[in-house]
Amino acid sequence: MSDFIPLSIPNLSGNELAYVTEAVRDGWVSSVGPHVQKFEKEMADYLGLPFAIACMNGTAALHVSLLLVGVQPDDEVLAPNLTFVATLNAIRYCFAHPVLMDSEWRTMGMDVDKLKDFLDRETKFIKGNTVNQKTGRVIRAILPMHTLGCPVDMDPLLELCKNRNIRVIEDATESLGSSYRGRKAGTLAEVGCLSFNGNKIITTGGGGMILTADPELARRAKHLTTTAKTDPVEYLHDEVGYNYRMVNVLAALGLGQLEQLPDFVNKKRTNLKHYARLVEPLPGLTMFVEPDFAESNYWLYSLILDRNFPFSIRDLVQQFSAARIQVRPIWALMNSLPMYKDCQAYYCDTSLDIYRRTLNVPCSTHITEQEIDRVVSVLQRLTRGL
């Protein structure tokens, strides 16, 4: 019904239909076709990188990126405890072990100071590798994720990992259009990953992308995502590869979306400011805003509850649901899930605090000010008299 306000839905108001129609009309609907190459080139140009390799989703991009940097069975990969489950799933696809790091409130992403503390206290540098003293395993890589679009404080993280031979994969699946100290998210490490899921700032329905400036990594990424095929005619393959290709019709959709990305980012940022102005007078509530070193795409808008706020996140979900407004808690912590509950986790108290106090509210790029006013009116009613 028209009075329902969704959390985040696609904005297909540009040339998407024209480009998809072109792909269908010309018969290019499978995993080859001109729109895939054009989408890769235009994304690379937007980001200022030489290479962007399209694939079927963000999880596939993460999986292949881990293989690109040499993650092997029984290695360890550092990852946030507060993340979407795909981050850890990709690590397990490599038969490697996640080690969970805490978050910080400035970014809701990985706490670099606590990461340094972990590396100083819990690891040793042996024969060119960082080794976890508790497990004896090599820590091969790290997956910092830009939570809900806000970049992690990457410069000190990159320096820490460079000195310890830990490869960095930038999980930028939520942060296309964000920047860190003037550099675009996804371009900060040797490999970056994007997602174009239906709720992302631009979408191909599904889809993802691997980003790199390294020609050899780009060549291998394309090879692995296209079943490791070595001959254009014969069905010859030289290693275990993956059918992770993006299909042309979805790339056509992505081209129409990418054209609108700057406008989408501006709308996201403008609407966040409107939310923040309305929420500021309300007792016990604030909107999450970026730190001064970052410019977020504000993929999702996070409402933060004070610790003594009289209603829980679940109470608020019920109140918004009754008002026909879709809201969502942030993800369950990885060490609370049955398949990851036994992972080593390094003092993840802040990530627990973020989980308990964060609610994501409607943020589609075409949400109206009137709809934002209606969302906030639920909060105004709940906080009246506090």
C-alpha positions as CSV (number, residue, x, y, z in Angstrom):
1,M,0.0,0.0,0.0
2,S,1.1,3.5,-0.7
3,D,1.4,4.5,3.0
4,F,4.1,2.0,3.7
5,I,7.6,3.4,4.0
6,P,10.3,0.8,3.1
7,L,13.8,0.8,4.6
8,S,15.7,1.0,1.3
9,I,14.5,0.3,-2.2
10,P,16.1,0.9,-5.7
11,N,15.6,4.2,-7.5
12,L,15.3,3.2,-11.2
13,S,14.6,6.6,-12.5
14,G,17.3,6.9,-15.2
15,N,18.2,5.1,-18.4
16,E,18.0,1.6,-16.8
17,L,15.0,0.4,-18.9
18,A,16.5,1.7,-22.1
19,Y,19.8,0.0,-21.6
20,V,18.2,-3.3,-20.5
21,T,15.9,-3.2,-23.5
22,E,18.9,-2.7,-25.7
23,A,20.6,-5.7,-24.2
24,V,17.5,-7.9,-24.7
25,R,16.9,-6.6,-28.2
26,D,20.4,-7.4,-29.2
27,G,20.3,-10.8,-27.6
28,W,23.1,-10.1,-25.1
29,V,21.5,-11.5,-21.9
30,S,24.1,-14.0,-20.7
31,S,27.5,-13.6,-19.2
32,V,29.1,-12.0,-22.2
33,G,28.2,-8.8,-23.9
34,P,29.2,-5.2,-24.4
35,H,27.4,-3.8,-21.3
36,V,29.6,-5.9,-19.0
37,Q,32.8,-4.4,-20.4
38,K,31.3,-0.9,-20.5
39,F,30.1,-1.2,-16.9
40,E,33.6,-2.3,-15.7
41,K,35.3,0.6,-17.6
42,E,32.9,3.2,-16.4
43,M,33.2,2.1,-12.8
44,A,37.0,2.0,-13.0
45,D,36.9,5.5,-14.5
46,Y,34.6,6.8,-11.8
47,L,36.9,5.4,-9.1
48,G,40.2,6.4,-10.9
49,L,41.4,2.8,-11.1
50,P,42.7,0.9,-14.1
51,F,40.8,-2.3,-13.4
52,A,37.3,-3.3,-12.2
53,I,36.1,-6.9,-12.7
54,A,32.4,-7.5,-12.5
55,C,31.0,-10.6,-10.9
56,M,27.8,-12.1,-9.7
57,N,27.6,-10.6,-6.2
58,G,29.6,-9.0,-3.4
59,T,30.2,-12.3,-1.7
60,A,31.8,-13.7,-4.8
61,A,34.0,-10.5,-5.0
62,L,35.1,-11.1,-1.4
63,H,35.8,-14.8,-2.0
64,V,37.9,-14.3,-5.1
65,S,39.8,-11.3,-3.5
66,L,40.8,-13.5,-0.6
67,L,42.2,-16.0,-3.1
68,L,44.0,-13.2,-5.0
69,V,46.0,-12.2,-1.9
70,G,47.0,-15.8,-1.2
71,V,44.7,-16.9,1.6
72,Q,45.0,-20.7,2.0
73,P,43.3,-23.4,4.0
74,D,44.1,-23.0,7.8
75,D,45.3,-19.4,7.4
76,E,43.6,-16.7,9.5
77,V,41.9,-13.6,8.3
78,L,41.1,-10.6,10.6
79,A,37.5,-9.4,10.2
80,P,35.0,-7.2,12.1
81,N,32.7,-8.9,14.6
82,L,30.1,-6.3,13.5
83,T,29.5,-7.1,9.8
84,F,27.1,-8.7,7.4
85,V,27.6,-12.5,7.5
86,A,29.0,-12.6,3.9
87,T,32.3,-11.2,5.1
88,L,33.0,-14.3,7.3
89,N,31.3,-16.7,4.9
90,A,33.8,-15.7,2.2
91,I,36.7,-16.5,4.6
92,R,35.3,-19.9,5.3
93,Y,34.9,-20.6,1.6
94,C,38.7,-20.5,1.5
95,F,38.8,-22.9,4.5
96,A,40.5,-20.2,6.5
97,H,39.6,-19.0,10.0
98,P,38.1,-15.6,10.9
99,V,39.6,-13.8,13.9
100,L,37.1,-11.2,15.1
101,M,38.1,-7.6,15.8
102,D,36.1,-4.9,17.7
103,S,34.5,-1.8,16.2
104,E,34.7,1.9,17.3
105,W,31.8,4.4,17.6
106,R,33.5,7.0,15.3
107,T,33.0,4.9,12.2
108,M,31.1,1.8,13.5
109,G,34.0,0.0,11.6
110,M,37.1,-1.7,12.8
111,D,38.9,-0.1,15.8
112,V,42.4,0.4,14.6
113,D,43.8,1.1,18.0
114,K,42.5,-2.1,19.3
115,L,43.8,-3.9,16.2
116,K,47.2,-2.6,17.0
117,D,46.9,-3.8,20.6
118,F,45.9,-7.3,19.3
119,L,48.9,-7.4,16.9
120,D,51.3,-6.2,19.6
121,R,50.1,-8.5,22.4
122,E,48.8,-11.6,20.6
123,T,51.1,-12.1,17.6
124,K,54.7,-12.6,16.6
125,F,56.5,-11.9,13.3
126,I,58.2,-15.1,12.3
127,K,60.0,-15.6,9.0
128,G,58.1,-12.8,7.2
129,N,54.7,-13.7,8.5
130,T,52.5,-12.6,11.4
131,V,51.6,-15.6,13.5
132,N,48.8,-15.8,16.1
133,Q,50.4,-16.9,19.3
134,K,47.2,-18.5,20.5
135,T,46.6,-20.8,17.5
136,G,50.0,-20.9,15.8
137,R,48.4,-20.0,12.5
138,V,49.6,-17.4,10.0
139,I,47.4,-14.2,9.8
140,R,47.4,-13.8,6.0
141,A,44.9,-11.0,5.4
142,I,42.5,-8.5,6.9
143,L,39.0,-7.5,5.8
144,P,38.1,-4.0,7.1
145,M,34.5,-3.2,6.2
146,H,33.2,0.3,5.8
147,T,30.1,-0.1,7.9
148,L,26.9,1.2,6.4
149,G,29.0,3.4,4.1
150,C,31.3,5.1,6.6
151,P,35.0,4.4,5.9
152,V,37.3,2.9,8.5
153,D,40.3,5.0,9.5
154,M,42.4,3.3,6.8
155,D,45.8,5.0,6.8
156,P,47.0,3.7,10.2
157,L,45.4,0.3,9.4
158,L,47.3,0.0,6.2
159,E,50.6,1.0,7.9
160,L,50.1,-1.6,10.6
161,C,49.4,-4.3,8.1
162,K,52.3,-3.3,5.7
163,N,54.8,-3.6,8.6
164,R,53.4,-7.1,9.4
165,N,52.9,-8.5,5.9
166,I,49.2,-8.8,6.3
167,R,47.3,-8.3,3.0
168,V,44.5,-5.8,3.1
169,I,41.2,-6.4,1.2
170,E,38.9,-3.4,1.4
171,D,35.3,-4.4,2.0
172,A,33.6,-1.5,0.3
173,T,30.5,-3.4,-0.5
174,E,28.3,-0.8,1.2
175,S,30.4,2.4,0.5
176,L,30.4,3.1,-3.2
177,G,30.5,6.9,-3.4
178,S,32.1,7.4,0.0
179,S,35.6,8.8,0.4
180,Y,38.4,8.8,3.0
181,R,40.7,11.8,3.2
182,G,39.7,12.6,-0.4
183,R,40.3,9.1,-1.8
184,K,37.3,7.0,-3.0
185,A,36.3,4.0,-1.0
186,G,37.3,0.8,-2.7
187,T,40.6,2.3,-3.9
188,L,42.4,2.4,-0.6
189,A,44.0,-1.1,-0.5
190,E,45.5,-3.4,-3.1
191,V,42.1,-5.0,-3.6
192,G,38.6,-3.7,-3.0
193,C,35.1,-5.2,-3.3
194,L,31.7,-3.7,-4.2
195,S,28.2,-5.0,-4.0
196,F,25.2,-4.1,-6.2
197,N,22.5,-5.9,-4.2
198,G,19.0,-4.5,-4.5
199,N,19.3,-2.4,-1.4
200,K,22.7,-0.8,-2.2
201,I,23.1,2.8,-3.3
202,I,23.2,1.6,-6.9
203,T,22.0,-1.9,-7.9
204,T,22.1,-4.4,-10.6
205,G,19.6,-6.6,-8.8
206,G,22.5,-8.8,-7.8
207,G,26.2,-8.2,-8.7
208,G,29.5,-7.2,-7.4
209,M,32.9,-6.0,-8.5
210,I,36.6,-6.6,-7.7
211,L,38.8,-3.4,-7.8
212,T,42.5,-3.2,-8.1
213,A,45.3,-1.2,-9.7
214,D,47.5,-4.3,-10.1
215,P,47.3,-5.8,-13.6
216,E,48.3,-9.3,-12.5
217,L,45.7,-9.3,-9.8
218,A,43.1,-8.1,-12.3
219,R,44.1,-10.7,-14.8
220,R,43.8,-13.5,-12.2
221,A,40.5,-12.1,-10.9
222,K,39.0,-12.3,-14.4
223,H,40.4,-15.8,-14.9
224,L,39.0,-17.1,-11.6
225,T,35.6,-15.6,-12.0
226,T,35.2,-17.1,-15.5
227,T,35.8,-20.8,-14.6
228,A,39.6,-20.5,-15.2
229,K,39.0,-21.2,-18.9
230,T,42.2,-21.0,-21.0
231,D,41.0,-21.4,-24.5
232,P,38.3,-19.3,-26.3
233,V,37.0,-22.3,-28.2
234,E,38.0,-25.5,-26.4
235,Y,36.7,-26.2,-22.9
236,L,40.1,-26.2,-21.3
237,H,40.7,-25.0,-17.7
238,D,43.9,-24.8,-15.7
239,E,42.7,-24.7,-12.1
240,V,39.5,-24.8,-10.0
241,G,37.6,-21.6,-11.1
242,Y,34.2,-20.2,-10.4
243,N,31.2,-19.3,-12.5
244,Y,31.0,-15.9,-10.9
245,R,30.4,-13.8,-14.0
246,M,28.0,-10.9,-14.1
247,V,25.4,-11.3,-16.9
248,N,25.1,-8.6,-19.5
249,V,21.5,-7.6,-18.8
250,L,22.4,-6.8,-15.2
251,A,25.4,-4.8,-16.3
252,A,23.1,-2.8,-18.5
253,L,21.0,-2.0,-15.4
254,G,24.1,-1.0,-13.6
255,L,25.1,1.4,-16.3
256,G,21.9,3.3,-15.9
257,Q,22.4,3.3,-12.1
258,L,26.0,4.5,-12.2
259,E,25.1,7.5,-14.3
260,Q,23.0,8.6,-11.3
261,L,25.4,7.8,-8.5
262,P,26.6,11.4,-7.8
263,D,23.0,12.5,-7.5
264,F,22.2,9.5,-5.3
265,V,25.1,10.3,-2.9
266,N,24.0,14.0,-2.7
267,K,20.4,12.9,-1.9
268,K,21.6,10.5,0.8
269,R,23.7,13.2,2.4
270,T,21.0,15.8,2.2
271,N,18.3,13.5,3.7
272,L,20.6,12.5,6.5
273,K,21.0,16.2,7.5
274,H,17.2,16.5,7.5
275,Y,16.9,13.5,9.8
276,A,19.6,14.8,12.1
277,R,17.9,18.2,12.5
278,L,14.7,16.6,13.4
279,V,16.2,14.0,15.8
280,E,18.6,16.4,17.6
281,P,15.9,17.9,20.0
282,L,14.7,14.4,21.0
283,P,16.0,13.2,24.4
284,G,18.1,10.0,24.3
285,L,18.4,9.8,20.5
286,T,21.0,10.9,17.9
287,M,21.7,10.1,14.2
288,F,25.1,8.6,13.4
289,V,27.3,11.1,11.5
290,E,30.6,10.7,9.8
291,P,34.0,11.6,11.4
292,D,35.9,14.5,10.0
293,F,38.3,12.2,7.9
294,A,35.5,10.6,6.0
295,E,32.7,11.4,3.6
296,S,30.0,8.8,3.8
297,N,27.5,7.8,1.2
298,Y,25.2,7.1,4.2
299,W,24.0,3.9,2.6
300,L,21.9,3.2,5.7
301,Y,20.8,5.8,8.3
302,S,21.5,4.8,11.8
303,L,19.6,6.0,14.8
304,I,21.6,5.7,18.0
305,L,19.9,5.2,21.4
306,D,21.5,6.4,24.6
307,R,22.4,3.7,27.0
308,N,19.6,4.8,29.4
309,F,16.9,5.2,26.7
310,P,13.7,3.7,28.1
311,F,12.8,1.7,25.0
312,S,14.8,-1.1,23.4
313,I,15.6,-1.5,19.7
314,R,13.0,-4.3,19.6
315,D,10.4,-2.0,21.2
316,L,11.1,0.6,18.4
317,V,10.8,-2.0,15.7
318,Q,7.3,-2.9,16.9
319,Q,6.3,0.8,17.2
320,F,7.5,1.5,13.6
321,S,5.9,-1.7,12.3
322,A,2.6,-0.6,13.7
323,A,3.0,2.7,11.9
324,R,3.8,0.9,8.6
325,I,7.4,1.9,8.5
326,Q,10.2,-0.6,7.9
327,V,13.2,-0.4,10.2
328,R,15.9,-2.9,11.0
329,P,18.4,-3.6,13.8
330,I,22.0,-3.7,12.8
331,W,23.4,-7.2,12.1
332,A,23.7,-9.8,14.8
333,L,27.4,-10.0,15.9
334,M,29.3,-12.8,14.2
335,N,30.3,-14.4,17.5
336,S,26.7,-14.8,18.4
337,L,26.0,-17.0,15.3
338,P,26.2,-20.7,15.7
339,M,28.8,-21.3,13.0
340,Y,31.1,-18.5,14.3
341,K,30.6,-18.6,18.0
342,D,33.9,-20.4,18.6
343,C,36.0,-17.9,16.6
344,Q,38.6,-16.0,18.5
345,A,37.3,-12.5,19.3
346,Y,39.5,-9.8,20.8
347,Y,37.6,-7.8,23.4
348,C,34.6,-7.0,21.3
349,D,32.7,-4.9,23.8
350,T,32.1,-1.8,21.6
351,S,30.6,-3.9,18.8
352,L,28.2,-5.3,21.3
353,D,27.3,-1.8,22.4
354,I,26.7,-0.7,18.8
355,Y,24.5,-3.8,18.2
356,R,22.3,-3.0,21.2
357,R,21.8,0.6,20.5
358,T,21.6,1.0,16.7
359,L,18.5,1.0,14.5
360,N,18.5,1.6,10.8
361,V,15.6,3.8,9.5
362,P,14.2,4.5,6.0
363,C,16.8,5.9,3.6
364,S,15.9,5.2,0.0
365,T,17.4,7.8,-2.3
366,H,13.9,8.9,-3.4
367,I,12.4,9.2,0.1
368,T,10.6,12.5,0.6
369,E,11.0,15.0,3.4
370,Q,7.4,14.3,4.3
371,E,8.1,10.6,4.7
372,I,11.2,11.5,6.9
373,D,8.9,13.7,9.0
374,R,6.5,10.8,9.4
375,V,9.4,8.5,10.5
376,V,10.5,11.0,13.1
377,S,7.0,11.7,14.3
378,V,7.0,8.1,15.7
379,L,10.1,9.0,17.8
380,Q,8.6,12.4,18.8
381,R,5.5,10.6,20.2
382,L,7.6,8.0,22.0
383,T,9.9,10.6,23.6
384,R,7.2,13.0,24.6
385,G,7.5,13.6,28.4
386,L,10.9,12.1,28.7
